[in-house]
Amino acid sequence: MALQAVKYVGVAYLLYMALATWRDRGALTVDEDAVPRSARKVITSGVLINILNPKLTISFFAVYGVLAAAARQHVISRPRFVTGMRRFFAFTSSPSAPRLAAESR
């Protein structure tokens, strides 16, 4: 049900954008004196686009999954690489233990 709601909000947003584009009569120009949008507005717009277009997220995770599966096969088929990864993890995480123990919170 939530996916359907997100889908319909996305449909409404696309229709809004299509209508705004259709009604726009101005020439395509770049106003160099215009005040740039704040980082917050740009980030909010990007997040909304990603939330309202679940296909983008799904396709990204699908590609990520394919790459992760390929990397997994590459890693597990090389015992020396696995041993090196384990030693690297042990070497880099060991110094964190005393620091974590000393934390007061």
C-alpha positions as CSV (number, residue, x, y, z in Angstrom):
1,M,0.0,0.0,0.0
2,A,2.9,2.4,0.8
3,L,4.5,1.6,-2.5
4,Q,1.2,2.5,-4.3
5,A,1.0,5.8,-2.4
6,V,4.6,6.7,-3.4
7,K,3.8,5.7,-6.9
8,Y,0.8,7.9,-7.1
9,V,2.6,10.8,-5.5
10,G,5.3,10.3,-8.2
11,V,2.6,10.3,-10.9
12,A,1.2,13.5,-9.6
13,Y,4.6,15.1,-9.5
14,L,5.3,14.0,-13.1
15,L,2.0,15.5,-14.2
16,Y,2.8,18.7,-12.3
17,M,6.2,19.0,-14.0
18,A,4.6,18.2,-17.4
19,L,2.0,20.9,-17.0
20,A,4.5,23.4,-15.8
21,T,6.7,22.7,-18.8
22,W,3.8,22.9,-21.1
23,R,2.7,26.3,-19.8
24,D,6.2,27.8,-19.8
25,R,6.5,30.3,-22.6
26,G,9.9,31.8,-21.8
27,A,13.0,31.3,-23.7
28,L,15.6,28.9,-22.4
29,T,18.1,31.2,-20.8
30,V,20.6,31.2,-18.0
31,D,20.3,34.1,-15.6
32,E,23.8,34.6,-14.3
33,D,22.6,37.3,-11.9
34,A,20.1,34.9,-10.3
35,V,20.6,33.9,-6.7
36,P,21.8,30.3,-6.5
37,R,19.5,27.8,-4.8
38,S,20.6,26.8,-1.3
39,A,22.2,23.5,-0.8
40,R,19.2,22.5,1.3
41,K,16.8,23.1,-1.6
42,V,19.0,21.2,-4.0
43,I,19.4,18.2,-1.6
44,T,15.6,18.2,-0.9
45,S,14.9,18.2,-4.6
46,G,17.3,15.3,-5.2
47,V,15.8,13.3,-2.3
48,L,12.3,13.9,-3.6
49,I,13.2,12.8,-7.1
50,N,14.8,9.6,-5.8
51,I,11.9,8.8,-3.4
52,L,9.3,9.5,-6.1
53,N,11.0,7.5,-8.7
54,P,11.5,4.1,-7.2
55,K,12.7,2.6,-10.5
56,L,15.9,4.6,-10.2
57,T,16.6,3.2,-6.7
58,I,15.6,-0.4,-7.8
59,S,17.8,-0.3,-10.8
60,F,20.7,1.0,-8.8
61,F,20.4,-1.8,-6.2
62,A,20.0,-4.3,-9.0
63,V,23.4,-3.2,-10.5
64,Y,24.9,-3.1,-7.1
65,G,23.7,-6.6,-6.4
66,V,25.2,-7.9,-9.7
67,L,28.5,-6.3,-8.8
68,A,28.4,-7.6,-5.3
69,A,27.8,-11.1,-6.5
70,A,30.6,-10.9,-9.0
71,A,33.0,-9.5,-6.3
72,R,31.9,-12.2,-3.9
73,Q,32.8,-14.9,-6.3
74,H,36.1,-13.2,-7.0
75,V,36.9,-13.0,-3.3
76,I,35.8,-16.5,-2.1
77,S,37.7,-18.2,-4.9
78,R,41.0,-16.7,-3.7
79,P,42.0,-18.0,-0.2
80,R,45.0,-15.8,0.0
81,F,42.9,-12.7,-0.7
82,V,40.4,-13.8,2.0
83,T,43.3,-14.3,4.5
84,G,44.6,-10.8,3.6
85,M,41.2,-9.3,4.1
86,R,40.9,-10.9,7.5
87,R,44.3,-9.7,8.6
88,F,43.6,-6.2,7.3
89,F,40.3,-6.1,9.3
90,A,42.1,-7.4,12.4
91,F,44.9,-4.9,12.0
92,T,42.6,-1.9,11.5
93,S,39.9,-2.8,14.1
94,S,42.3,-3.8,16.9
95,P,43.3,-0.2,17.8
96,S,39.6,0.6,18.2
97,A,39.1,-1.8,21.1
98,P,41.0,0.1,23.8
99,R,39.5,3.3,22.7
100,L,36.0,1.9,22.9
101,A,36.8,0.4,26.4
102,A,37.9,3.9,27.5
103,E,34.7,5.6,26.4
104,S,32.6,6.9,29.3
105,R,29.3,6.7,27.4
